[in-house]
């Protein structure tokens, strides 16, 4: 039996020619670099440190998570 893993998109941001989406999967994060002009995923960057969350902090809707 195979376990299913589903990442949740928690934020996004614009950076030059890329849209960068932040996903959370269990205890780590994945940045997905999507090239707007050519419509392809250029890079996947996994990390588990909260240090790299800085660019997203203002965009993550914490209040909705705390007060449904």
N, CA, C and O atoms as a MOPAC input file, in Angstrom:
PM7 MOZYME 1SCF
protein

 N      0.83300 1    -1.17800 1     0.00000 1
 C      0.00000 1     0.00000 1     0.00000 1
 C      0.88200 1     1.24700 1     0.00000 1
 O      1.84100 1     1.35000 1     0.76400 1
 N      0.54100 1     2.17100 1    -0.85700 1
 C      1.36800 1     3.36500 1    -1.03600 1
 C      0.75800 1     4.54300 1    -0.27400 1
 O     -0.44700 1     4.78100 1    -0.35400 1
 N      1.58100 1     5.26600 1     0.45400 1
 C      1.11300 1     6.45300 1     1.18600 1
 C      1.00700 1     7.63400 1     0.23700 1
 O      1.83600 1     7.79800 1    -0.65800 1
 N     -0.00600 1     8.44800 1     0.43300 1
 C     -0.16500 1     9.63900 1    -0.40000 1
 C      0.35400 1    10.84800 1     0.35700 1
 O      0.09000 1    11.01700 1     1.54800 1
 N      1.09000 1    11.67800 1    -0.34800 1
 C      1.58600 1    12.90700 1     0.24400 1
 C      1.04200 1    14.07100 1    -0.57300 1
 O      1.16700 1    14.10300 1    -1.79700 1
 N      0.44600 1    15.01000 1     0.11500 1
 C     -0.09600 1    16.18700 1    -0.55500 1
 C      0.48900 1    17.43600 1     0.07000 1
 O      0.38900 1    17.65700 1     1.27700 1
 N      1.09400 1    18.24000 1    -0.76700 1
 C      1.61900 1    19.52500 1    -0.31400 1
 C      0.50400 1    20.56200 1    -0.39700 1
 O     -0.40600 1    20.45000 1    -1.21900 1
 N      0.58800 1    21.56600 1     0.46200 1
 C     -0.39700 1    22.64400 1     0.49400 1
 C      0.29500 1    23.93800 1     0.11200 1
 O      1.31700 1    24.30000 1     0.69400 1
 N     -0.26600 1    24.63700 1    -0.87100 1
 C      0.28800 1    25.93500 1    -1.26800 1
 C     -0.13400 1    26.96000 1    -0.22200 1
 O     -1.32500 1    27.17800 1    -0.00100 1
 N      0.85500 1    27.59000 1     0.42200 1
 C      0.53600 1    28.53300 1     1.48800 1
 C      0.84600 1    29.98800 1     1.14400 1
 O      0.41700 1    30.89400 1     1.85800 1
 N      1.58900 1    30.22400 1     0.05500 1
 C      1.89400 1    31.61000 1    -0.33100 1
 C      2.48300 1    31.63600 1    -1.74000 1
 O      2.85000 1    30.60700 1    -2.30800 1
 N      2.55800 1    32.82900 1    -2.26900 1
 C      3.17600 1    33.03600 1    -3.57300 1
 C      3.74200 1    34.44100 1    -3.64100 1
 O      3.34500 1    35.32900 1    -2.88600 1
 N      4.66500 1    34.62100 1    -4.55000 1
 C      5.24800 1    35.96700 1    -4.72600 1
 C      5.78000 1    36.09900 1    -6.14900 1
 O      6.05600 1    35.10500 1    -6.82000 1
 N      5.91800 1    37.34500 1    -6.59500 1
 C      6.47200 1    37.65000 1    -7.91200 1
 C      7.94900 1    37.96400 1    -7.77600 1
 O      8.36500 1    38.65400 1    -6.84500 1
 N      8.72900 1    37.46200 1    -8.69800 1
 C     10.14500 1    37.81000 1    -8.73800 1
 C     10.60000 1    37.80400 1   -10.19700 1
 O     10.85100 1    36.75100 1   -10.78400 1
 N     10.69700 1    39.00100 1   -10.76000 1
 C     11.09400 1    39.17800 1   -12.15500 1
 C     10.24400 1    38.31500 1   -13.07400 1
 O      9.03200 1    38.51500 1   -13.14300 1
 N     10.83200 1    37.37600 1   -13.77100 1
 C     10.09500 1    36.56600 1   -14.74600 1
 C      9.45400 1    35.32400 1   -14.15100 1
 O      8.86300 1    34.52200 1   -14.87400 1
 N      9.56700 1    35.15600 1   -12.83000 1
 C      9.02800 1    33.97000 1   -12.16600 1
 C      7.91300 1    34.30500 1   -11.18500 1
 O      7.90900 1    35.36400 1   -10.55700 1
 N      6.98000 1    33.38800 1   -11.07300 1
 C      6.05700 1    33.34600 1    -9.94400 1
 C      6.63800 1    32.26200 1    -9.05200 1
 O      6.94900 1    31.16900 1    -9.52300 1
 N      6.78600 1    32.55700 1    -7.77300 1
 C      7.35300 1    31.58100 1    -6.85200 1
 C      6.26500 1    31.20800 1    -5.85700 1
 O      5.72900 1    32.06000 1    -5.14900 1
 N      5.95300 1    29.92100 1    -5.81700 1
 C      4.92400 1    29.41400 1    -4.92200 1
 C      5.58300 1    28.66000 1    -3.77900 1
 O      6.53900 1    27.91100 1    -3.98000 1
 N      5.06200 1    28.86600 1    -2.59000 1
 C      5.57800 1    28.18000 1    -1.40500 1
 C      4.58900 1    27.11400 1    -0.98800 1
 O      3.42300 1    27.40000 1    -0.71900 1
 N      5.06700 1    25.87900 1    -0.93600 1
 C      4.25400 1    24.74200 1    -0.51200 1
 C      4.80600 1    24.20400 1     0.79900 1
 O      6.00500 1    24.27800 1     1.06500 1
 N      3.90300 1    23.65800 1     1.61400 1
 C      4.32000 1    22.96800 1     2.83500 1
 C      3.90900 1    21.51300 1     2.71000 1
 O      2.78100 1    21.19600 1     2.33300 1
 N      4.83800 1    20.64600 1     3.03200 1
 C      4.59500 1    19.20200 1     3.01700 1
 C      5.17600 1    18.63600 1     4.30100 1
 O      6.39400 1    18.54400 1     4.45900 1
 N      4.30200 1    18.26200 1     5.20700 1
 C      4.71100 1    17.76900 1     6.53200 1
 C      5.60600 1    18.79200 1     7.21600 1
 O      5.15000 1    19.89900 1     7.50300 1
 N      6.85000 1    18.46200 1     7.48200 1
 C      7.71900 1    19.37500 1     8.24100 1
 C      8.75800 1    20.09100 1     7.37600 1
 O      9.78300 1    20.54200 1     7.88700 1
 N      8.50000 1    20.19800 1     6.06900 1
 C      9.41100 1    20.98200 1     5.23200 1
 C      8.63100 1    21.77400 1     4.20100 1
 O      7.42900 1    21.58100 1     4.02200 1
 N      9.34000 1    22.67000 1     3.52500 1
 C      8.75600 1    23.58300 1     2.54600 1
 C      9.39000 1    23.35000 1     1.18100 1
 O     10.49600 1    22.81900 1     1.07700 1
 N      8.67400 1    23.75500 1     0.13900 1
 C      9.18100 1    23.63900 1    -1.22600 1
 C      8.84000 1    24.93600 1    -1.95500 1
 O      7.68200 1    25.35000 1    -1.99400 1
 N      9.85500 1    25.56900 1    -2.53000 1
 C      9.61800 1    26.71000 1    -3.40200 1
 C      9.57300 1    26.19100 1    -4.83200 1
 O     10.46400 1    25.46500 1    -5.27400 1
 N      8.51800 1    26.57600 1    -5.54500 1
 C      8.34200 1    26.17300 1    -6.93900 1
 C      8.47200 1    27.43100 1    -7.79000 1
 O      7.67700 1    28.36300 1    -7.67000 1
 N      9.49200 1    27.44400 1    -8.65500 1
 C      9.73600 1    28.58500 1    -9.53900 1
 C      9.06400 1    28.31900 1   -10.87800 1
 O      9.47300 1    27.43200 1   -11.62700 1
 N      8.02300 1    29.10100 1   -11.16900 1
 C      7.24900 1    28.94000 1   -12.40000 1
 C      7.56700 1    30.09800 1   -13.34000 1
 O      7.35900 1    31.26200 1   -12.99600 1
 N      8.07500 1    29.77100 1   -14.53300 1
 C      8.42200 1    30.78800 1   -15.53100 1
 C      7.14400 1    31.23800 1   -16.22800 1
 O      6.48200 1    30.44500 1   -16.89900 1
 N      6.80100 1    32.51100 1   -16.06800 1
 C      5.54000 1    33.02600 1   -16.62000 1
 C      5.48600 1    33.01000 1   -18.13500 1
 O      4.49900 1    32.56200 1   -18.71900 1
 N      6.52600 1    33.49100 1   -18.76700 1
 C      6.49600 1    33.63600 1   -20.22200 1
 C      6.43900 1    32.28800 1   -20.93600 1
 O      5.69500 1    32.13300 1   -21.90500 1
 N      7.20600 1    31.32400 1   -20.47300 1
 C      7.29500 1    30.03800 1   -21.15800 1
 C      6.47400 1    28.93500 1   -20.49200 1
 O      6.48200 1    27.79600 1   -20.95900 1
 N      5.77500 1    29.25300 1   -19.42300 1
 C      4.85700 1    28.33200 1   -18.73300 1
 C      5.47900 1    26.98600 1   -18.38500 1
 O      5.00500 1    25.93700 1   -18.82100 1
 N      6.53800 1    27.03000 1   -17.60100 1
 C      7.13200 1    25.78200 1   -17.12900 1
 C      7.72100 1    25.98200 1   -15.73600 1
 O      8.02700 1    27.10200 1   -15.32800 1
 N      7.87100 1    24.88600 1   -15.02900 1
 C      8.50100 1    24.92900 1   -13.71300 1
 C      9.99700 1    24.83200 1   -13.92000 1
 O     10.50300 1    23.84600 1   -14.45700 1
 N     10.69100 1    25.85400 1   -13.49100 1
 C     12.12400 1    25.96000 1   -13.70500 1
 C     12.93500 1    25.29900 1   -12.59900 1
 O     14.01200 1    24.75200 1   -12.83800 1
 N     12.39100 1    25.36100 1   -11.37000 1
 C     13.19000 1    24.88500 1   -10.24100 1
 C     12.28400 1    24.52000 1    -9.07300 1
 O     11.25300 1    25.15600 1    -8.85400 1
 N     12.67500 1    23.49600 1    -8.32600 1
 C     12.03800 1    23.11800 1    -7.07000 1
 C     13.10900 1    23.17400 1    -5.99400 1
 O     14.13100 1    22.49500 1    -6.09500 1
 N     12.88100 1    23.97700 1    -4.96500 1
 C     13.87300 1    24.12200 1    -3.90300 1
 C     13.27300 1    23.71600 1    -2.56100 1
 O     12.54300 1    24.50200 1    -1.95700 1
 N     13.56200 1    22.51800 1    -2.08500 1
 C     13.06400 1    22.10300 1    -0.77500 1
 C     13.94900 1    22.65400 1     0.34900 1
 O     15.15900 1    22.80400 1     0.17700 1
 N     13.33200 1    22.95400 1     1.50500 1
 C     14.10000 1    23.38700 1     2.67400 1
 C     13.27900 1    23.11900 1     3.92300 1
 O     12.05700 1    22.98200 1     3.85700 1
 N     13.95000 1    23.04700 1     5.05000 1
 C     13.24000 1    22.80300 1     6.31400 1
 C     13.50300 1    23.87600 1     7.36400 1
 O     13.05200 1    23.75500 1     8.50300 1
 N     14.21100 1    24.89800 1     6.99700 1
 C     14.50500 1    25.99200 1     7.92300 1
 C     13.48400 1    27.11700 1     7.73800 1
 O     13.09800 1    27.43000 1     6.61200 1
 N     13.05800 1    27.70900 1     8.82100 1
 C     12.12200 1    28.82500 1     8.72300 1
 C     12.80000 1    30.12500 1     8.29600 1
 O     12.11900 1    31.11500 1     8.02800 1
 N     14.12100 1    30.13500 1     8.22900 1
 C     14.85900 1    31.33000 1     7.80000 1
 C     14.45300 1    31.78500 1     6.40000 1
 O     14.44400 1    32.98400 1     6.12100 1
 N     14.12100 1    30.85700 1     5.53100 1
 C     13.79800 1    31.20200 1     4.13800 1
 C     12.34400 1    31.61700 1     3.95200 1
 O     11.91500 1    31.86000 1     2.82400 1
 N     11.58600 1    31.70300 1     5.02300 1
 C     10.17800 1    32.10400 1     4.92800 1
 C      9.98400 1    33.61800 1     4.92400 1
 O      8.88400 1    34.10100 1     4.65900 1
 N     11.02400 1    34.35500 1     5.21200 1
 C     10.95000 1    35.81900 1     5.33400 1
 C     10.17600 1    36.50300 1     4.19200 1
 O      9.31000 1    37.32900 1     4.47800 1
 N     10.44900 1    36.19700 1     2.91800 1
 C      9.73000 1    36.90200 1     1.84300 1
 C      8.22400 1    36.64000 1     1.82200 1
 O      7.48400 1    37.36600 1     1.15800 1
 N      7.76700 1    35.62700 1     2.53100 1
 C      6.35600 1    35.24200 1     2.49700 1
 C      5.56800 1    35.68200 1     3.72000 1
 O      4.33800 1    35.64300 1     3.69600 1
 N      6.22800 1    36.09100 1     4.77100 1
 C      5.56200 1    36.30100 1     6.05200 1
 C      4.38200 1    37.26200 1     5.99300 1
 O      3.37600 1    37.03600 1     6.66500 1
 N      4.48000 1    38.31300 1     5.21700 1
 C      3.38000 1    39.26900 1     5.12000 1
 C      2.20500 1    38.71400 1     4.32700 1
 O      1.09100 1    39.22500 1     4.44700 1
 N      2.42700 1    37.68500 1     3.52400 1
 C      1.37900 1    37.16800 1     2.64800 1
 C      0.67000 1    35.93300 1     3.19200 1
 O     -0.35900 1    35.53200 1     2.64900 1
 N      1.19300 1    35.32300 1     4.24600 1
 C      0.56200 1    34.12700 1     4.80400 1
 C     -0.56200 1    34.58000 1     5.73300 1
 O     -0.30800 1    35.30200 1     6.69700 1
 N     -1.80100 1    34.16500 1     5.45800 1
 C     -2.93900 1    34.60900 1     6.26000 1
 C     -3.01800 1    33.90900 1     7.61800 1
 O     -3.79200 1    32.97000 1     7.80000 1
 N     -2.21600 1    34.37500 1     8.55600 1
 C     -2.14900 1    33.76100 1     9.88100 1
 C     -3.47100 1    33.92500 1    10.63300 1
 O     -3.90300 1    32.99500 1    11.31300 1
 N     -4.11300 1    35.06800 1    10.52900 1
 C     -5.34700 1    35.31700 1    11.27800 1
 C     -6.43900 1    34.30800 1    10.92800 1
 O     -7.19600 1    33.89800 1    11.80800 1
 N     -6.53600 1    33.90200 1     9.66800 1
 C     -7.53100 1    32.90900 1     9.27600 1
 C     -7.20300 1    31.54700 1     9.85100 1
 O     -8.10200 1    30.76600 1    10.16300 1
 N     -5.93400 1    31.26000 1     9.99100 1
 C     -5.53000 1    29.97200 1    10.55700 1
 C     -5.81000 1    29.93000 1    12.05900 1
 O     -6.13900 1    28.87500 1    12.60100 1
 N     -5.68000 1    31.06600 1    12.72700 1
 C     -5.88100 1    31.11400 1    14.16400 1
 C     -7.34200 1    31.29100 1    14.56200 1
 O     -7.78900 1    30.78300 1    15.59100 1
 N     -8.07100 1    32.01800 1    13.73000 1
 C     -9.47500 1    32.32500 1    14.04700 1
 C    -10.37600 1    31.95600 1    12.86900 1
 O    -10.71500 1    32.82000 1    12.06100 1
 N    -10.76700 1    30.69500 1    12.76200 1
 C    -11.59600 1    30.26200 1    11.62800 1
 C    -12.99000 1    30.88500 1    11.62900 1
 O    -13.79000 1    30.60900 1    10.73500 1

